[in-house]
Amino acid sequence: MIEYEIVKHDRIRGVRVLVNAIRIRSVHMHHDVELLYVIRGSGTVIIRNRSYSLSEKDGIFINAYESHEILSNDSNFTLIIIQFSGHFLQDYAPVRNVIFPEENLSRLLSSDEMSGLRNEIYDLSIAYLGAEGYFRLYCVSRLSGILYRILNNTDAQILNEEEYAKRRRSEKRMKRISEYIEQNYQDSIRLSDIAEQEGITVTHLSHLIRKHFGMSFQEYLKNKRLENAVRMIHTGRTLSEISALCGFSELKYMTKAFQEAFQMSPAEYRRQEVPAINRNHASDSSEYIYSRQEALKILHETRYEP
């Protein structure tokens, strides 16, 4: 998984649907808007350093180019993930200019509206993964219904063209910065090197990173290294090898990062049972994307659960 995630729309233009089990997904961003809906378990979504607790039947929007991370509270944190381009239905709604409210949707919508939204999410997901008949047309209608419900029942903000252009310039800069860190996190990275590359002062760059990523440069870099350490922890590599491969200058710094994130050492974390989400996938993965057949089975099993 890369820091700047490339979203592929390989089934419907501008739309992608996944069912994922997540253990940890550290800070990343992408150009699509993302709607997360919890099927099972509970966890935390952190957007710009603000935490949102989500349980079953909760949902949240993440705007395009917004840095965010996802952490599970257990090994059963399973989500429907709907990603869509800002150009979706551009002739009928200004989706690219919309700033969706980043809040637990269960708190923003009435129980009836939330129930209706849940049905639309399941309808869209099952049709998308089932891929039968005129499923593309049906998926477009369901996603249109989701957007109509959100725009009519929340305080979603619509930017004017000047505001949108300013936001896009900022997004492109942060994309360059995140890609640089992704490509170099294993080495010693200096804030001054990135500032020089961007033609700005270190102070200005530090402010931008805290504003857009919700944390300092050093915290952001540590999280990237920690994510990769978690992905390697259940492999046959020694802890010292993992520490070096992930860019920690000494094992003690990786140990400190594990203590802060999980309240246990890397060795204690390694002795834990490998998360269930990894049993059908590579053992060093922190995220499992269910196959089409697996996802459909889960959706049909959970759709009518009380």
N, C-alpha and C positions, 0 to 999 in steps of 0.2 A: 504494500500500500504506500502511495506517495503522498507527500505533504500537500501538493496541489493535485486534487483528484480529477482525472479526466472522465467525464460522464459520457458514456456511449449510448446513443439512441438507436439501437440496432433492430428494434421491432416496430416502434411507432415514432415518427418524426417528432422530436421535441419532448418525448415522454419515456420514462423508464420506471419499472416497478420491481422491487426486490423484497424477499423475505430473508432477514438476517438474524443470526444469533450473535451477540456481541459480548465480549469480555472486557476489552478496552480498545478504544479507537482514539488515539491522541489527536492533538490540535491539527486540523486540516481545513481546507476550503475548496469550493468548486463553483463553477459558473452557473449552475442550475439552482433554482429554489428547491428546497427539500421539505417534504412533510413526513414526519415520523409518527407512527401510531403503534402503541404497545399492545402486543397480543398476549404475551406472558411475562411474568417476572416484574422486576422493577429496576430502575437505574437512575442515573443523573446525566442530563445534557448540560454542558457548560458552553455558553455563548458569550464571548468577550468577557470572560471571568465571572459571569453571573450564572449561578447554578439553578437548574429547574429539575425538581424531582418528579419522575413519571412512574406511574403504576399502570396496571392493566386498564385498558380503555381510555387512557390519556393520549393526547397528541400535541404536537408542537410544530410550528413552521420555523425553518431556518432560511434566511434570505441569501440570495446569491452573494458569493464572495465574503460571507461572514465566517470568521474563524470559529470553530466549535470542536468539542470533543465529547465522547460518549463513554460512560463508565457503568458497568453493571453492578448491582447489589448482590447478585447471585449468579449461578451458572445457567439460569433459564431465561435470561433477558432476550426476548424475541420481538422483533419489530417488523412492521410493514414500512418500507421506505419508498416513497413516491417522489421522483425527481422530475422536474419539468423546466423547460427553457423559458426565459423571459419573453421569447418571441411566440410562444404558444398562443394561438387565437389572437394575434396582434391586430387583426383587422376589426376585432369586436370588443376587445378589452385591453387597457394599457398595462398588461401584466408586467412588462419590463420596467415600468415606472413605479410599481407598487412596492411599498415596504410593508411586508406582512408583520402583524404583531407577534413578537417573540415572547410568548407566554403559554402556559398550559391551557390548551383549548377548552378543557373541562371547566375552567374558571371564567372563560370568556363567553361561552355559549350556554343557553338554557339546556335542560336535560333533554327536551324534545329535539332541539337543534343538534345536540351532540349525538343523539341516537340516529338522526337522519344522516349526519356526517359519517358516522360509523358504517351505516349501510352502503353509502356511496363509495367509501374506501374499500370495503369488501367487494362490492360489485365490480369496481375498476380492477382490483388486484386479481380476482378470479378470472375475469374476462381477458386481461392482459396475459396471464400465465397459461390460460386454457387455449388461447389463440384459435378459436373456432369461428367459422362463418365470418360475418362482418364485425369481428371483434374490435378492429381499429375504430370504426364509427361509434361503436358502443362505448369504448374507452374514452373517446373524445367527449361524448355526451356526459359521462360520469365525472370526468375531471372538470368539465364546464360547470356541472352542478356543485361540485366542491368549492370552486372559486366563487360562484354566485352566492353560495351560502356564507362564505367567509367575508366577502366584500360587503354584503348587506348587513352582517350582524357583528362586525368588529370595527375597530377604529383604524383599519389599514390606511396607511398614508400613500397618497399619489404624488410623486415628484413632478415638477414642471421640467421642461427640456433643459434648462440651464442647470437645475439641481441634478438632473440625471447625468449630464455631461461631466459635471464635477465629480460625481460619485464614480463614474467609469474611469476617470483618470486616476483616482485614488486606488481603485480596484486593480488596475494594471500595475501600478507601482508595488502594491502589496503582493501581487502574484509573482513579480520578479524577485522580491525579497524572500518569499517562502520557498521558491524554487532554488534559490542560491543556498539557503540553509539545508534544504533536502539533499542537495547534491554534495554538501560539504560537512554535514554534521559529524562525520567520523573523524574529522581533522580538527585542529585548533582554529576556530573562527573568531575573528575580531570584528567588533561593531564598526570600527573605523574603516575596515576594508569594504563593508557594504555601503557605508556612508559615502565613501569616495566613488564607488561604482554608481551610486544614485545622484551624485553631485550635490549632496546636502550635508549639513553638519551632523556630528554624532548626537548632539542634543536633540536636534529635530528628528533624526531617525529613531532615537530612543522613545521620543514622544509618540511617533507614529506606530511603533510596534506595540506600545502599551495601549494605545487607543484602539487599534484594530485587532490585536490578538488578546487583549485583556490581561496581559502580563508583561513582565520585563523580558528583554532579550535573553538573559541567562536562564530564566524560568522556561521560556519557550524552547530553547536549545536542550535543556535538561529533559523536558517532556518528550521531545523527539527521540533522544537517546534512550529514555526509559521505555518508550513504546517498543523499540526494536529489541531491547533487552528482554522484555516480556515475551516477545515472539520467539526468542531463542532459548528461553529458560528451560524448556522441557526437551531440548536436544541433548546430544552427547558432549557438547562443548563444556569446558571447565568455566567456572565463574570468571576467572581471570581473562580467559579468551573472549568471553562475551563482553566483559567490560571494555577490553581494548577494541574489539570490533565495533562497538557502539559509540566510541569516542570519549569514554570516561578516562581521564588521565591516570586514575588509580582505582582499584577495586573498592576502596573505602568510600569513594564518591558515588559509585553505583549502589553500594549498600545503603548509604544515606538516602538516596532517591527512593529506593524500595521502602525503607522505613517510613518516609514521609507520605508515600502514596498508599501503601498497603498495611502499614503498622507491623511489618515483619521483614526479616532479612531475605536476600535472594535465596539463600539456602533453605529457609523455612518455606518460602513460596514454591521452590522447586519440589519440596517433599509433599506438597498438596497434591490431591488427585488432579490429573489433567482435566481441565474443564470439559464438560460433556459436549460443548460446541466444537471441540477439536477431534472427537473420536472418529468422525467420518471425513476428516480433512487432514491437511499437513499438520504435524504435531507442534509446529512452532507458530501456528496462526493464532491471532487473537480475535478473529472474526470468521464466521462461517456463513457463506451465502448458500442457502438451500437450493437444491436443484428444482427444476420446474415441477417434477412429480412430488418431491418432498414438500415444497411450498404449498401446492394445491391441497395436499392431504392435511397440512396444518390449518390452512384457511377453512376448509370444510369442517374440521374438528372443532375449531374455536368460534366460528361465526355465531352460533346460537347458544354459547355458554352463558349462564346467568351472571 
